[in-house]
Amino acid sequence: MSVYGCDETSLHLPDLAITGFRGIDRLSIPRLARVTLLAGKNGAGKTTILDAVRAYAAPRHISTLRDILHGREEISNYIDDEGERRFETDWAALFFGREIEINPKISISSTSGSLKIEVENMSKVIVENEELFPESLDSQDSKVIAVRNGNIEEFIPFAITPSASGISPDTIRRLRRLPSGIPSTNRPMGLKCESLGPGLLSDRDIGAFWDRVALTDAEEKAVEALRTVLGEEVEKVAVVGDTRSVRRVGRHMFVDRRALVKMKNYEKPVPLKSLGDGAARLFGVALALANCADGFLLIDEAENGLHWSVERDFWRMVLGTARENNVQVLATTHGWDCVVGFAQAVNETPEEDGLLLRLEREEGRTTVVNYTEQDLAIAAEQRIEVR
């Protein structure tokens, strides 16, 4: 049973509604599939949907929201009362329109659960949560971000920097020392959620994924994924080295941990990444699918590194493994070949649950167009543009 009330074979997110989150004012997706591919032009909101799902699934919402903002370099700076430059997470970037002083609200919800993010006055939060905050705190002009999932509450004690809100530096320092959220023993476990792309996995990430599946059936599936690109020449794979060791080659520094591939026609194993981006991409996705069983896998720009000729086999692997591992996959694409490969894989494997959604943005509003399996078949056959 998932923490959001889904049984082990149902979708964690059968549908999705987003309000006020980053670039999306309001969006409703009535149905998601086991594997959902999001297409659309730049700025349509594809990556924002992945960020919303990542936040929804997180066991620690605040740290995940911070990671999302830092990954987009959403960091503000100001000069403190001592003349020093300070850097803070730009929490305003979470909210549609970046307006944080008007008490905005974010909702990321589904029929299986909801996540609410709101800006509130500190004084109100203190009254409602006396056990978390000292009575002596002068908080008339202070605000917090409250993150709520069911009965669980977490707080970001200072949401606005002194230069933006007029909060005194002393008050800011005191707010920083406050406990945030609820005791860790009472936190929900959340759902497993891995995010990939748009670049390749680092050697460190590949090593961490590999360590969790080594000597299991998932190891062989990852090797099979490599054979999709490289053929039967692939014999085996190993990840060697120590993440604590760093080596210098010329001006470059490398973590001494990497994946090696034994090929039939080579005497010595060769580095995985020397075999091309496609091989590294497929191997990374296969490992990620094994590492997020009963959870989510989010893939940004799924086509990166893949040749058009392997797109269909790539999606067949994703569709089949997602079903076997009870993983719900959401991916984005800009590539027509990726859409065609996805359409072919969905129509050739009717037992798999795949859905293509095209996002459109007009006059600041994001809408979604749903493509059925029949639509996908026609689009693939007649080369109809659906991106």
C-alpha positions in Angstrom: 0.0 0.0 0.0 1.4 3.4 -1.0 1.4 6.3 1.4 -1.1 8.0 -0.8 -3.7 5.2 -0.7 -2.9 3.4 -3.9 -2.6 -0.4 -3.9 0.5 -2.1 -5.2 -0.8 -2.5 -8.8 -2.6 0.8 -9.3 -1.1 4.0 -10.5 0.4 6.3 -7.9 -1.0 9.2 -9.9 -4.0 8.2 -12.0 -4.6 11.9 -12.8 -3.0 15.3 -11.9 -4.1 18.8 -11.2 -1.6 21.7 -10.7 -2.5 25.2 -9.5 -0.1 28.1 -9.0 3.2 26.1 -9.4 6.1 27.8 -11.2 5.0 28.6 -14.8 1.6 26.8 -14.5 -1.3 28.9 -13.3 -3.9 26.1 -13.7 -3.7 22.7 -15.4 -5.8 19.5 -15.2 -4.8 16.2 -16.7 -7.7 13.8 -16.3 -5.7 10.7 -17.0 -2.1 9.6 -16.7 -0.8 6.2 -17.8 1.8 3.7 -16.6 4.1 5.5 -19.0 3.2 9.0 -20.1 5.1 11.0 -22.7 4.8 14.8 -22.6 5.4 16.6 -25.9 5.2 20.3 -26.7 7.2 23.4 -27.5 9.8 25.0 -25.2 8.1 26.8 -22.3 4.9 24.8 -22.6 5.3 23.4 -19.0 6.7 19.9 -19.6 9.6 20.1 -17.1 7.3 21.9 -14.6 5.0 18.9 -14.5 8.0 16.6 -13.8 9.0 19.0 -11.0 5.5 18.9 -9.6 5.4 15.1 -9.5 8.9 15.1 -7.9 7.7 17.4 -5.1 4.5 15.4 -4.7 6.3 12.1 -4.2 9.0 13.4 -1.9 9.3 12.1 1.7 10.9 15.4 2.6 9.1 18.1 0.6 11.1 21.1 1.6 14.5 19.7 0.7 13.1 18.5 -2.6 11.6 21.9 -3.4 15.0 23.5 -2.5 16.8 21.0 -4.8 14.4 21.8 -7.7 15.1 25.6 -7.3 18.8 25.1 -7.0 18.9 23.0 -10.1 17.4 25.9 -12.0 19.8 28.4 -10.3 16.9 30.0 -8.5 19.0 31.8 -5.9 18.6 35.4 -4.8 21.2 37.6 -3.1 21.1 40.6 -0.8 23.5 42.7 1.4 23.0 42.0 5.2 23.3 44.6 7.9 27.1 44.0 8.1 27.6 44.7 4.5 28.2 41.1 3.5 26.5 39.6 0.4 24.2 36.7 1.3 22.6 34.1 -0.9 19.2 32.6 -0.3 17.0 30.1 -2.1 14.5 32.1 -4.2 11.4 30.6 -2.8 9.3 33.1 -4.8 10.2 31.1 -7.9 8.0 28.3 -6.7 4.9 30.4 -7.2 3.2 31.4 -10.4 4.1 34.9 -11.2 6.8 34.9 -8.5 4.5 36.8 -6.2 5.2 35.8 -2.6 3.9 38.8 -0.6 0.2 38.2 -1.5 0.0 34.9 0.3 -0.2 32.7 -2.9 -1.1 29.0 -2.9 0.1 26.0 -4.7 -1.8 22.8 -5.1 -0.4 19.5 -6.6 -3.2 17.0 -6.3 -4.8 13.8 -7.6 -7.6 11.5 -6.6 -5.0 9.6 -4.7 -3.7 12.6 -2.6 -2.6 16.2 -2.5 0.2 18.5 -1.7 -0.5 22.1 -0.6 2.1 24.9 -0.4 1.1 28.3 1.0 2.6 31.5 2.2 1.3 32.5 5.6 1.9 35.1 8.3 4.3 33.8 10.9 2.0 35.0 13.7 -0.8 32.7 12.4 1.5 29.7 12.3 2.8 30.4 15.8 -0.7 30.5 17.2 -1.7 27.2 15.4 1.7 25.5 16.2 2.7 26.7 19.7 4.8 23.6 20.3 7.1 24.5 17.3 7.7 28.2 17.9 8.9 30.3 20.9 6.2 32.6 22.2 8.8 35.4 22.4 9.3 35.7 18.7 8.3 39.0 17.3 6.8 37.9 14.0 4.2 40.5 13.0 5.9 41.2 9.7 7.3 37.8 9.1 6.0 35.1 6.7 6.6 31.4 6.3 6.0 28.8 3.6 3.8 26.0 4.9 3.9 22.7 3.1 1.1 20.3 3.9 0.5 16.7 2.8 -2.6 15.3 4.6 -2.0 15.7 8.3 1.7 16.3 7.8 3.1 19.9 8.0 6.5 21.3 7.3 7.6 25.0 7.5 10.2 27.1 5.8 10.6 29.6 8.6 11.7 32.5 6.5 10.3 32.9 3.0 11.4 36.4 2.1 14.8 38.0 2.4 15.2 41.2 4.6 15.6 43.4 1.5 12.3 42.2 0.1 10.2 42.2 3.2 11.6 44.7 5.7 12.2 41.8 8.2 15.0 42.7 10.6 18.3 40.7 10.3 17.9 39.7 13.9 14.4 38.3 13.3 15.8 36.4 10.3 18.6 34.9 12.4 16.1 33.8 15.0 13.8 32.3 12.4 16.6 30.2 11.0 17.1 28.6 14.4 13.6 27.4 14.6 12.8 23.7 14.1 11.2 23.1 10.7 8.4 20.6 10.3 7.6 17.6 12.4 9.9 15.1 14.0 11.5 12.7 11.5 10.0 9.6 13.2 6.6 10.9 12.2 7.3 11.8 8.6 5.6 9.9 5.8 7.9 7.5 3.9 6.9 9.0 0.5 7.3 7.2 -2.8 10.6 6.4 -4.5 11.2 8.9 -7.2 14.3 9.1 -9.5 14.9 12.0 -12.0 17.0 11.6 -15.1 18.1 14.1 -17.7 18.3 16.0 -19.8 22.0 15.0 -19.5 23.6 11.6 -18.9 23.9 10.1 -15.4 27.2 10.8 -13.7 29.6 8.0 -12.9 28.7 8.4 -9.2 25.0 8.0 -9.9 25.5 5.0 -12.1 27.7 3.4 -9.4 25.0 4.1 -6.7 22.3 2.6 -8.9 24.4 -0.4 -9.8 25.3 -1.2 -6.1 21.5 -1.7 -5.4 20.9 -4.1 -8.2 24.2 -6.0 -8.5 23.8 -9.8 -8.6 20.0 -9.5 -9.1 17.7 -10.1 -12.1 17.7 -6.3 -12.6 21.5 -6.4 -13.4 20.8 -8.7 -16.4 18.0 -6.4 -17.6 20.3 -3.5 -17.6 22.8 -5.5 -19.7 20.0 -6.4 -22.1 19.2 -2.7 -22.5 22.8 -2.2 -23.6 22.4 -4.9 -26.2 19.5 -2.9 -27.7 22.2 -0.4 -28.9 25.3 -2.5 -29.1 24.0 -5.9 -30.1 25.0 -9.3 -28.8 28.6 -8.2 -28.7 27.9 -7.1 -25.1 28.9 -9.9 -22.6 28.8 -8.4 -19.2 29.1 -5.1 -17.3 30.8 -4.2 -14.0 31.2 -1.0 -12.0 34.6 -0.6 -10.5 36.5 1.8 -8.4 35.8 3.9 -5.2 33.7 7.0 -5.1 36.0 8.3 -2.4 39.0 8.3 -4.7 39.6 11.1 -7.2 42.2 11.0 -10.0 43.7 13.8 -12.1 44.2 13.4 -15.8 45.8 16.6 -17.2 43.6 19.4 -16.0 40.6 17.3 -15.4 39.5 15.5 -12.1 37.6 12.2 -12.2 35.9 10.2 -9.5 37.5 6.8 -9.7 34.3 4.9 -10.2 33.0 3.9 -13.7 31.1 1.3 -15.6 33.1 -1.1 -17.8 31.7 -3.2 -20.5 33.1 -6.6 -21.7 32.7 -6.9 -25.5 33.3 -10.1 -27.4 35.7 -8.6 -29.9 37.8 -6.7 -27.3 40.4 -8.2 -25.1 39.9 -5.7 -22.3 36.7 -4.1 -20.9 36.0 -0.6 -22.3 34.4 2.3 -20.4 30.6 2.5 -20.9 30.7 6.1 -21.9 33.2 5.4 -24.6 30.5 3.4 -26.4 28.4 6.5 -27.0 25.7 8.5 -25.4 22.9 6.1 -26.5 24.5 3.2 -24.6 25.0 5.3 -21.5 21.4 6.6 -21.7 19.8 3.2 -22.1 21.9 1.6 -19.3 21.1 4.5 -17.0 17.3 4.3 -17.6 17.3 0.6 -17.1 19.2 1.0 -13.8 16.8 3.8 -12.7 13.7 1.6 -13.4 15.2 -1.1 -11.2 15.9 1.4 -8.4 12.4 3.0 -8.2 10.2 0.0 -8.0 6.7 1.0 -6.6 7.5 4.6 -7.3 8.1 7.2 -10.1 10.7 7.6 -12.8 10.9 11.1 -14.4 12.9 11.5 -17.6 13.5 14.9 -19.0 14.2 14.9 -22.8 14.0 11.2 -23.1 15.4 11.1 -26.7 18.8 12.6 -25.7 21.7 10.4 -27.0 19.4 7.9 -28.7 19.5 7.2 -32.4 16.1 7.1 -34.1 16.6 3.4 -35.0 16.5 2.3 -31.3 13.6 4.5 -30.1 11.0 1.8 -30.5 13.1 -0.8 -28.6 13.9 1.8 -25.9 10.2 2.4 -25.2 9.4 -1.3 -25.3 12.0 -1.8 -22.6 10.6 1.2 -20.6 6.9 0.0 -20.9 7.6 -3.6 -20.0 10.0 -2.9 -17.1 7.7 -0.2 -15.7 4.8 -2.7 -15.5 7.0 -5.4 -14.0 8.4 -3.1 -11.3 5.2 -1.1 -10.7 6.9 2.1 -11.7 5.0 5.1 -13.1 7.0 6.9 -15.7 6.6 10.5 -16.9 8.9 11.6 -19.7 9.3 14.7 -21.9 10.5 15.0 -25.5 11.2 17.5 -28.2 12.0 14.8 -30.8 9.7 13.5 -33.5 11.6 10.2 -33.7 11.0 9.8 -30.0 7.2 10.2 -30.5 7.2 7.8 -33.4 9.1 5.2 -31.5 6.8 5.6 -28.5 3.7 5.3 -30.7 5.1 2.1 -32.3 6.0 0.5 -29.0 2.6 1.3 -27.5 0.7 -0.1 -30.5 2.9 -3.2 -30.7 2.4 -4.1 -27.0 -1.3 -3.7 -26.3 -0.9 -5.1 -22.8 1.2 -2.0 -21.9 -0.3 1.3 -20.7 1.2 4.2 -22.6 -0.2 7.7 -23.2 1.0 10.7 -25.2 0.0 14.2 -24.1 0.8 17.4 -26.0 1.0 20.6 -24.0 0.0 23.9 -25.6 0.5 27.3 -24.1 -1.5 30.3 -25.3 -1.8 33.7 -23.6 -0.1 32.3 -20.5 -2.5 29.4 -20.1 -1.3 25.7 -20.4 -3.7 23.1 -21.9 -3.3 19.5 -22.7 -4.3 17.4 -25.7 -4.7 13.6 -25.2 -3.6 11.2 -28.0 -5.3 7.8 -27.8 -3.6 4.6 -29.0 -5.5 5.0 -32.3 -4.3 8.6 -32.7 -0.8 7.4 -32.0 -1.0 4.7 -34.7 -2.3 7.3 -37.2 0.3 9.9 -36.3 3.2 7.4 -36.6 1.9 6.0 -39.9 1.2 9.3 -41.6 4.0 11.3 -39.9 1.6 13.7 -38.4 3.3 16.3 -36.2 2.3 16.0 -32.6 5.1 17.8 -30.8 
